[in-house]
Amino acid sequence: MANIITDETIEYVGILAKLELSGEEKEAAKKDMGRMLDYIDKLGELDTTGVEPMSHVFPVQNVFREDEATNGDESEKTLQNAPEEKDNMFVVPKTFE
């Protein structure tokens, strides 16, 4: 195993994940994390020449539109449902003095 996971690393990950691990669970986690890191190292050995980097497996593109207002000032319509309004605004209870 090229990647050695220490007890301190497991303790730290346990703290970050807010987990209380027993001794057996810590040992199992060390082995699992080591295997994961070994697999990542193995993936790094692959020849990816000619392979385009991608962020998604499907050919997805962002579709942007112009930011145009589609509705006008409908404050009167909105305020029709207000229990109370003043100066073209909602009146709400005070939250502090």
C-alpha positions, 0 to 999 in steps of 0.5 A: 500500500503506497498510501499509509493512513495513520490513526491520526488521520482516521481520528481527524476524519471521524471528528469531521464526520462527527462519528464515534468509531470503535477500534475495529471500525477505525481499523476497517476505515484505515483499510478502506481508505488505503484501498481507495487511495490505491485505486486513485493512484492506479487511475492516475497510471491510465494513458488519457492522451487524446481524451478530452477533459469533461465535467459531465458524461453527457454533452451538456451546454449552458443555454444563456438568454438575455436578461430582459424584463418580461412583466411590468410593474404589477405592484397594484395587483400584488398589493390587492391581497395585502391585509394592509398597505401604505405608500404602495408597500406592505405593512408588517408588524414591527420585529424590534423596538 
